Amino acid sequence: MTQQMSTIEGSPEDVKMSFEDLRKRARQLESEIDVKLVSFSKIAASYGTNVASSSNSETMALLSGDQMYETIAVELEQLLTALTDINERMNSCPHGSSVATIHTLQRHRDILQDYTHEFQRTNNAIKSRREREQLLGNGRNNGKSLAGLSRRDLYLKESEHLISSEGMIDEQITIAVETRDHLKSQREAFKMIQTKVNDLSNRFPLVNTLMTKINIRKRRDSLILGSVIGICLTFMLWWMFF
């Protein structure tokens, strides 16, 4: 592990490395990442599949798998960071503009991208399996705790759940009744307003007649105005085209 860290960190002389030295360094890092990704994929394939006969052995297997996963994940992150830095230094290094050099730089960038995607995909798969194992472990622990209870305790727990459910149902019914009463009061208020409006109309028929005449006059004025506008537009179009 110490040797791996020193390989990743490099030395102060790396700052003055030539383009060819940086290229060799990139190949070395790519080889190391490839080996680590193979081991990482094996961990992902075997994670959570070894089911032991006892709970202690199962816990030890999961712990060892977690330790291996965390160790290799940290090493891969450091290697990918180092390779990214090398690629950036190769891009900024004076190397000319030949087709072969540009192709080499593009190839190293593609390799880095592929390795990064592979690492993220495998890492997400292992995290998903870890979460699933934790959920299954919690379910097994809850099952064991319920198995240790007597029948009387189970009945008491079930009774508590039923009482809690009844309380929630009562609250919902109370809310529904209050909503219904509120809607009834609103409907009664609207009925009273409509009744008052009808009473006013019946008491003042002249006002109702006047409003009707005003509406008829408005409609007639609208028709006259529309006819005048139509005639003007027709005359303008005839004058423009003929």
N, C-alpha and C positions, 0 to 999 in steps of 0.2 A: 504493500500500500504506500509506503514511504517512497519507494522507487517510482511508483506511478505518479505520485504527487509532484516529485521533482521533474519527471518527464513532462508533465502538463505545464508546470510553472515556467520551465526553461531557465535560461541564464541571462545575465545582462548583455552578453555578447550577441544574443539573438537579435538585438535592435539593429545591428550592423550587418545582418545576413544578406547575402545577395539573392537575386531572384531564383537562381538554381538551388541555393541552400533552402530557401523557403519552400520551393517545390518539393524537395526531398522530405522536409519536415512535414508538409501536408500529406504526402504519401504515407509516412510513418504513422501519423495520427489517424488517417483513414483506415489503415490496417488494424490499429488497436481498437478503433470504434467498431469495426466489422466483427472482431472477435468478441467484444463485449456485447454487441447486439445479439449474437448467436446465443450466448449464455443468458441474456435477458429474455429472449424468446423461449428458451427452455424453462426458465422459471415461470413465465406466464402460462406455458402449456401444462406444467405440473402443479401449479398453485391451487391448493384446495382440493386436489383429487386423491391425496393420500389420507384415507380415513382410518384412524387407528382404532384398536379395540377398546381402549380406555380413554377417559377424558384427559388424564394427565399426559399420555403420549400424544394425543391429538393436539393439546395445547402447546407442547414442546415442538411438534412439527410445524405448527403455524408460526411460532416465534422464530424458529430457525429460517423458515421461508421469508418472513418479514425482514429479518436481519440481512439475508442475502439480497433481497430486493432493494432495500434501502442503500446498501453498500454499492451495488452495481449501478443503481440509478444516479447516485451522487457522482460516481466516477464517469459515467456517460455524460452527465451534464457538464462536468469540467472538461472532458475531451472535446465535446461539441463547441464549448466556448473557446477553447484554445484553437480549434480548427477554424472557427469563424474569424478569430484574430489573425491567423496566418493568411487566410484568403484576403482579408482587407489589406494586409501589408503587401501581399503580392500585387493587388490592384494598384496600390500607390507606389510600388517600386518601379523605377525606370527600366522598361523592358522592350521598348520599341512598339511598333504596331503591326507586326507580322501576323499573317493568318494563323500560323501554328500557335503562336503565343496566345492570341485571343481565344482560339479553340481550347487550349489548355486551361485558361482561366475559367471559361464557361463550363468545362467538364468538372473542375473542382467545385464550382458553385452548385452544379447539379448534384454531385455526390453528397455535398453537405446538406442540401435540401432533402434528398432522399433519406439520409441517415436521421435527420431531424424528424421527418414525418414518421419514420419507422419507430423511433424512440417514443414519440408522443402516442402513437397508436398502441404500442405494447404497454406503455405506462398506464394509459387510460383503461386498458383491458384488465390489468392487474388491480388497479384501484376499484374497478367495478366488482371484481371477484372478492376483494377484501371486504367491501361493504356488504355483499351478499353473505359472506361467511359470518360477519358480525351479526347480521339480522337473524341468520339461522341459529347462531349460538345463543342469542337472546331468547329466541323461541324455545330452544331446548331447555334453557334455564327456567323459563316460566313454566314449562311443562313439568319439570322436576319439582318445582316449588308447589304446584297444584297437586301433584301426585302424593306429596307428603301430608296433605290436609285430610282430615276425616270427613265423612259424609255430612256430618252436622255442620262443619265449617263451610263446606261447599254450599249447603242449603242457605246458610246465613249470607254468604257472599251473593248468591243468586237473588235472595230477598232484598239485599241492599241495592242491587242493580235495578230490580223491578220498582222499588220505591223511588229511586232516582229518576227512572223513566216516567213514572206516573207524575212526579213533580214537574218534569219538563212538559209533559202533555197538558197538564193543568195550566201552566203558564201560556202555552200556545192557544188553548181554548179561551183563556181570559183576554188575550190580545185580540182574538177573532171577535169575541162578543163586544169589546169596546169599539172595534172598527165598525161593526154592524150598527151599534147605537149611534155612532158619529154620522154614518151615512144616512140613517133614518132622520136625524135632526136636520141634516142638510136638505134632504128631500122635503121635509115639512116647511123649511124656510123658503125654498123655491116655490112651493105651492102657495104660500102666503103672499109672496111677491107677485106671482101670476094673478092671484085673486084680486089684489089691490089694483093692478094694471087694468084688469077687466072692469072693475068697478069704476075706475076713472073714465074709461071709454064709454061705459053706459051712462054715466052722469053728464058727460059733456059730449053729446053727439055732434055738436057744431064743430068742436075741435077736430073730431075724427073726419068729418066731411071736408073741413078746410085742408087737412093734411092730404086727403085723397086728391083734391083739386090741385094742390101744389105738385104732387107727384105726377099727375097727368100733364100739367103744364111743362114740367121738366122734361118728360119724355117727348112732348111735341117739339119743344125747343131743340132737343137733341136731334130729332129727325130732320128739322129744317136746316140746322147747322151742317149735318152730314150731307144733306142733298146739295147745299151750296158748295161745300168743299168738293164733292164729286163732280159737279158741273164745272168748277174752276179747273180741276185737274184734267178733265176731258178736253176742255178748251185749250189748255196749255199744251197737252200732248198733240192735239190736232194742229196747233200753230207751229210746233217745233218740227213735225214730220211732214206736213203738207204745205 
